[in-house]
Amino acid sequence: MHPTNSTNQVRKSRNHKHEVTYKIQVWEWISVRHGSQGDTFRVVWLVAGHRRGRNFRSYSLAKAFQDMLVVASGEGQPFDTRTGMPLSIAARPRRKTRRRRHENVEGLLD
């Protein structure tokens, strides 16, 4: 595991919408699952003692996400205990990235 911030604080942030902690542990390894639809790469980390994980389709995406968690922890950023993400990311609204396939190719068929 990577070294993490040693404080065990859990507190509410200024806007009182998030409980935050500085107790973060990020696993050094990335697990691989071989499925029928391709490989999946999983990043695992702990936030205030609760295990979190996220799956990715490629190793490079998983590694980039893992590195982002390590940098955020190293910079002393607080992590949201509900989402498991650094507050700088948890506070941003999530973008929808999935689209129906026919919507993506409609312009090409005309």
N, C-alpha and C positions, 0 to 999 in steps of 0.2 A: 504494500500500500504506500501511497505517497504521503509525505509528511503534511500535516494539516494544522490549522489554527488550534491552539491548545485550550482556548476558552470554551467553557461549557454553557454559555449563556443562551437562554431562549427568552426573547423579549418581543414585544410588539413594536412594529416600526412606527414612524411618525404619523403616517396616515391611518394607523390602527386597523388596516385591512389584512395585514399579513403578520403571522407569528414568524419570527426569524431566529436563526441560530448560526453560530460560527463553528459548530461541531460537525465537520465534514470529513469523510474518508472516501477516496476514489480508488477503486481497484486498479492495479497496473495491467492486468490481463483483460483481453477482450475475448469472450467466448464465441464459438462458432457452432451453429446448428445447421446440419445438412438436411434440407427438406426437399420434397418433391418439386417445389417451385423455385428452388435455388437456395443458396446459403443465406443465413441471417447472422449478423454480428451484433452481440449484445454488450453494452457498457453497463457496469454496475457500480453504484456508489451508495454511501450511507449518509443520511441527513438526520442529525439528532438521534442516532441509533436505529432509524427506520430505513430498511433496504429499498432502494430505488433502482430502476433499470429502464433502458430504452433500446429498442432494436433498430438496426439499420440494414439496408440492402447491400452495402459495400463496406469493406474494411476501412477505406480512406474516410468515409463519412463518420464511421464509429470512432476512429482515431481523432479526427478533428473535434468531435463533440467531447470526447474524453479530455483532450488537451484544453478545451475551453473551460471545463469544470475545474481542472487543476490550476489553471491561471486565475480563475475567479477566486478559488480558495486561497491561493497564494497571495493574492492582492488584498485579502481580508474582507471580501465582499460578503454580506449576510446572505444566507440561503433561506428561502421560504419553506417552512416545515410542511405546508400542505401540498405544494407542487414538487418540492425537491430541487427546484431550480434557483440559481442566483437571482436576487431581487431585480438586478438590472435586466434580466430576461423575463422573469415571472410577471413583471409589471406591464410588459408589452402585450397587446392583444395578439392572439395567434392568427396567422394568415391561413386561409384555406388554400391548399395546394392541389387537391385532387379535382380533376375535371373529367367529364365523360369523354371517352376516346373520340366519338363522332364529332364533338364540338371542336376538338383540336385539329381535325383534318378536313372540316367542311370547306374552308377556304381553298384548300388544295384541289378539291374535286371540281370546282367551277371552271 
